[in-house]
Amino acid sequence: MPSENPLTGHVRGPLVERFIGDFSSQFFMKDFVYMNVKFMSGEQLKSHPADLLFVLDDECIVVSVKGTDGAPKSDEKLKLWLKKKTWDGSQAAKVGIQRLKIPFSAENLWGERRDFAAGTLKARCGICVLECSQEPFKAIDYEIHQPACPLPIHVLSANDLLNATLWLGSVWDVFQYFEKRGNILGTFTGINSERFPLAYFILRTEGPRIQWLRRRGQGRTRSKISTPHARQPRQVLRAGSVLALRELDQ
């Protein structure tokens, strides 16, 4: 039964941003996640289009978060909402990437505000995160339309991103995954379908997180990290999707 006082999108958005930032920091450490991004426009301090920044050395992933209003929607209206927010969030991520060329400041999750000179950070990609609390786990297919951008902008549900953060574990692996994911960007038709490429990447990667897991498991890590996803990639391969997944190896 819906709440009598559902949170509006303006209220839910910052809460979702904070939750994603806090959750990510459990694995990335608080130094690599920035929020409350601001830039100067004339004499005014304005909110940056980026809601979150994942930062690794001089590179970053620009994240735009779009929260729902909490009101239940029919399947048709939910897909229309997702299409609209996909465009809006992708546009915000695109502009956020462009605005890295001007000075801005952001706050890490220690609460420390850091100033970034123009061009200090180079964007690796953008991510549009959709908070779809009505269907947080079920795969939802819809046609993804995005503004043209020279860098890939990934579209994920909040649950997709949290799972990627959890299973990849380190900020280095997250950067590597989304770089590889850009090779198959055109194969995605909706959200909540991340488990197949994520499991494939984890089983094949040699990143620091996976190397540590393998040492810790003394050779048993493959079966350990693939649970509960190990059966999923093999089903996909039999279904003929191996050509798409192999693009993650490129």
N, C-alpha and C positions, 0 to 999 in steps of 0.2 A: 504494500500500500504506500503510495507516495507520501512524502512528508507534507505537512500542512504549510510549512515554511521553507520551501526548497531554496537553496542558495542560488543566487543569480550567477550568470556566467562571469560577471565582473568580480564577484567574490570567490567563486570556485577556481578561476584561472590562477590567481596567485597562490592559492592553497595547493593546487596540483603542481605548480612550478616548484614550490618549496619541498613538497613531498618527493618529487623526482630528484631534486638536487640533494636532499638529505639522504635518500636511498643510494644514489650514485656515490656519494661521498664515503659510504661504508666500505666501498671497494676501491675507489680511486684515491682516497684520502681527500681531506677538505681543501687542499691547496689547488686541486685540478678542476674544481667546479666553481663557476662564478655566476652570480645572479644580480638583480638590481642594477642592470647595465644602464648607464646614463651618458649623454653627450651634450656638449654645449652648442646651442643654436643662437647665435647672437649673444645676448646677455642672459639667456634663459637655459636652465638645465632641464633637458627633456629625456623622456624614457627612450631607450634604444629599441629598435624593432626586435632585437634578440632578447628572449626571455632568460635563456641560460647559455653559458659558454663552457664547453669542455676544452681545457687548455693543456697542451703538451709541448713544452719548449716554446718554439715560436709559431706553432700551428694551433688551430682551434677548430672545433665543430660548433656551428651556430645552430641553436635550438629554439624553435618557436613552439609554444604550447597553446593549444586551443581547447578551452574547457566548455562543457555543455552547460545548459541552464538547469539541468536536473529534471526537466519535465519529460514524462514518458512520451514516446513518439511511435507512430505506426512504422512498419518496416519501410514503407515507401518514403515517409518523411525523414526517417533516420538516414536513409541513403542520400536523400537530397541535402540533409544537414552535413553529412560527411563530405559530399562533393564540394559544398560551399566552403567548409572549413579547411579542406585540403588545399583549395586554391588560396584562401586567405593566409593560412599558415605557411604555405610555400612562398607566397609573395613576401611575407614578413621575413622569412629566412633569407630570401634573395636580397632584400633591402638591408638586412642585418649584415650580410656578407659585404655589400657595397660600402656600408658605413664603417667598416674596419679601416677605411682609408683616412678617416678623420679621428682626432683625439677623442678618447672616451675613458670612462672609469667603470669599474665593476667591483663587486664585493664577494670575496670568497666565503666559504662556509665557516670560517673562524670569525667572521664578522669584520675582516680587515678589507678596507677599500684600497684598490690599487689603480693607479693611473697608467693608461696605455697611450703611448705616443702614436701618431698617425702611421699606419703601416707596420706597427710592431708585430701584429699577428697576421698570419696568412691562413685563410680558411681552407680546410681540407674538403668540407662538404657542409650541407645544411640538413637539418632534421625537422620535419613537421610532426609534432606529437599531438594526437587526438585523444582527448579524454572521453572514452565512449563507455561510460558507466552502465548504460542500459544493456550492452552486450560486450562485457569486458573480455570474454574468452572465445566466443564463437566467431569463426571466420566470416567476414562480411565482404562480399564481392560487389564492387562498383567501379565505374570507369574513372580513372584518375586523370584529371586535367590540371596541369601546372603551368605557370608562366615560364617562358624560356629563360634559362640560366646557364652560364658556362660551367658551373659546378653542379654535381648531382645533389638533389634535394630528396632525401628519403622520407617516406610517409609511413609512420608507425602508430599503432595505438600505444597508450601509456603502458599497458600490460606487455606489449612487444618490447618496448625499450627497457622496462624493468627486468624482463627475462634476459635480454641481451647483456645488460649490466651484471646481473647475477651470475650468468654462466660464463661470460668472458672474464670477469673478475678484475682485470687491470685496465688502466686507461690506454696503455700501449695496444693491447689486444682489441679494444673497442675501436681505436683509430684504424687498425689494420682491417677489422671486419667491415667497417663501413666503406673503406676504400675498395675492398673486393666486391662488396655488395653493389657498388656502382656499376659493375660489369653486367649485372642482371636486373637493373632497375626497371627496364621496360617489361619484364615478365610479371611484375606484381599487379594484381587487379583487386585491390582492397587492403584490408588490415586483418590482424590476428592470424597471419599465415607465416609467421617468422620462424616457427620451429624447424622447418625443413632446411632452409639455408643455414640457419644458426647451428643446427646439429652437424650438418655436413662440414661447415668451417671448423667447428671444434674438434671433430674427429680427424681432421687433416692438418690442422695448424701445428706449428712448432713454436708458438709464442711463449714468452716467459711464464705466463700463468699455467699453460699446459705442461711445459717442461717441469715446473715445480710440482704439479699434480702427479706427473708420471714418476718423478723421483720419490714422492711421498708414498705413492701406491705400490712402489717396487714392481712396476710392470703390470699392475692390475688396474691402472687408471682408465684405460680405454673403456672397460665395462662399467667402471664407476661413473665416469662423467657422462656416458651416453644414456644413462637411466634418467628419466623415463623415455628418452627420445631415440634410443638406439634403433628400435624397430621402424621408426618413421622414415629415415632416409632410404632404407632398403625397399620400403613400399614405393617411395617416389621413384627410385631407379627402375623398378619393374614397370612402373607406369610410363616410363619413357622420358622423364624429366632430367635424366642424367646430363644431357647436353647443356641445359641451362645451369645446373649446379656446378658443372665443371668449369664454368666461367669464373667461379670463385677462386680457382687455382691459378688464374692468369695474373 
